[in-house]
Amino acid sequence: MMIPTVDIAARVYNHKWKIDPIVRSLIDTDFYKLLMCQSVFRNRPDTQVAFSLINRSTRIRLAVGQADTGEGPHWRAGGLLIQYIAGDDARGSTEEAWTRTQALFETTGEDELIDPTISVETLLFRLFHEDGVRVFEDRPLRAFCRCSQDRIESVLASFGEAERAEMVEADGKIRVTCEYCSTVYEFAGPDAAG
């Protein structure tokens, strides 16, 4: 049986694929890629995926490695993110809490992030049990796009007539490709002209 392989790192720089799922925008971050790899792992477990991970933030702890789940070693990835909440009149200064949170955060080991026996609740309790821990309900991860024919049409309408004329291809149509979901929108005739 042949296992399909997708090299996500190479895909980011290759714009010539027919299906182009890689995002080249603000959300094309390592954390986004990690989530997408998790989605591939859950939805297409027979697909081998390769990607590079660069953690540029001290507010995100990421780990990738093998962990034994009882059925032999499996690749796992885990992450933990802390977010600074600025002080205000109701809350007061948050600097001391932030410093303490960062110090506790730094005690998290990579082994804890990939250990399948450590739940999110357990890890958070280990770190912040003195402060009280709230864990929100899980929400399923799903990829979706907000693009639509109407949205793209309104974007085209924001261009001047001369600019739109330059967008018209040889067949008399303007084509717009959504860089998120790869949907191609075609506009012809009055829609293309404005």
Secondary structure by P-SEA (a helix, b strand, c coil): cbbbbbcaaaaaaccccccccccccccccaaaaaaaaaaaaaccccbbbbbbbbbccccbbbbbccccccccbbbbbbbbbbbbbbbccccccaaaaaaaaaaaaaaccccccccccccaaaaaaacccccbbbbccbbbbbbbbcccaaaaaaaaaaccaaaaaaacccccbbbbbcccccbbbbbccccccc
